[in-house]
């Protein structure tokens, strides 16, 4: 039996490298990540009392510092904190589970050394679990799995383990077993140490060790052998012992699990229920025991030599100032005292008052304040070392920038993967006098969030802002309004590839004016909760009182793509003579479609031989090709999935120049439009619907009406899951329809899958909308589309 530490203390300079862990807590939405983090902070003495998500007690979870997070009960932005557990300094980042905020997970995993993958004992492996799993593999992050919510009705950890093996393709096995499930959850069994753990006291803060219950001895022996078998497939030492029929000791098993976990060949599975305060302390023990310290992870930077070539160099993780400081800015946030920049230190030491250089811009800046973050609270520190996560004030930079104390050290960290934005909207200030404030707000927000991008649409004369989903834009626009201190007119313009509505048609897309929004919401979506309306009303009053602004919004549209159905040859001559030097450029080649897997990108390939086209004009041809790809000629959508093969051409000694071959490249694409067969692609979503079995027929019927292709079904204790592929264009309003047809019990999640040819009637509508109705057109003249 052991008790928790009575107080908390840490000093970044004192803790050795081996006693540091940088971990993230990631999972599908509503798997209990924030609740788990709250328990970790409480049991390690970081906070004095625990609070629940949604702020039901008026306080809310520590890591959900935004008011909107506490009202909705979801995590919107990553929150960082640090704590101590048995002389180990643990930096923790709690990440969102909502797909719209996936860049927050990317930011966290880029700078972390390990992760805890939380799964719901009822929901199991869900759509965003698959996304998080891919992100972990992208950054080679070792992870532990924690099956949470054992106390829920229908909890089945064995089914979750099976899903981890079949869906996530993990070599996973139980390291712990639950003693009872649902309301009968009493404790857990440690299979490695072969003992039972009971969590006693008012808040489970007293861990009592006991013998394994007799009625579970057979199951424990079987599961322990299964653990050794799976581990033997991942670790050579345990594998040899298994072949020799030797039984590993407790220490040998711990060492084997750690080796396999660091190599990412084995995933240990732990169980518990954070809400009922069971299993959290043993999970913390495992984080220290199995996940790597910063010195066990190889971190590389890219160094640019004089020849302009990139070279990978290994960074040193020693916690001293023997090497030059190197840090990565992975998250930007507008705080009360200006821009707050989160930095992961990869090498060397950074002290308060030192001068650092931005490798991208070459600018130098003095570090006036150096803090460590505990949710939205800051704690001043004088120095940080390799392996630490800190925050800086007053640093002008962008997310992904590299900082160093040596201006001559031309290195840059590999930046994080940033997904393409998936929903766009046109934004502009209603009043011209607010244009200056509007520009400042846009610049600051694009720096903070790399998936929030802004560009000028020259055709429609609009400023277009893009984000990761409707909920993302909803949160962004709300924060955006406060930042601007200006009256902003916002309307949804174009949705590209993702659409994920957990609470029905989002109220932000139904707003036409702030004054009328409550009536509109009540009339169109009566299921919207009172808390959401109250929050909106409070926001309306604040905006009208402080800024005097009203916001108007439209409804989202899907962005399609144009592509070629079959190869087409081109031979285009651009010739212009008007006295003096003219223009001359000829290009020949083939435009062909790419494979289904590559239909979201375009490729330009130079296959010319000789000097018929001088090499300095090849980029000009590519520029002309890409100019047409930005706006196709069939329906005005972007062109994707085509390969432009430039085979030959001709030039003139006097008249050929860059603009000639730009126009020749554009003319070649226009010729390909006239002679080729083009189709329109639309985004297809992978949809997972979960509802009671009695509604299976209704849900299946709805998917058929929405032109969905059912790919699989699954049933579990009165509930069913339907998996299907549905065009994004047919998914608008489905959340409300699903709720009304399943008595509010059904839920669904969506994730982008691929682009596929749109139906004939959809293509006709898009072409007519762009080109206008065509009357008396002969069939032979209908070229350029199918």
Order of alpha helices (4+ residues) and beta strands (2+ residues): beta-alpha-alpha-beta-beta-alpha-beta-alpha-beta-alpha-beta-beta-beta-beta-beta-alpha-alpha-alpha-beta-alpha-beta-beta-beta-beta-beta-beta-beta-beta-beta-beta-beta-beta-beta-beta-alpha-beta-beta-alpha-beta-alpha-alpha-beta-beta-beta-beta-alpha-beta-beta-alpha-beta-alpha-beta-beta-alpha-beta-alpha
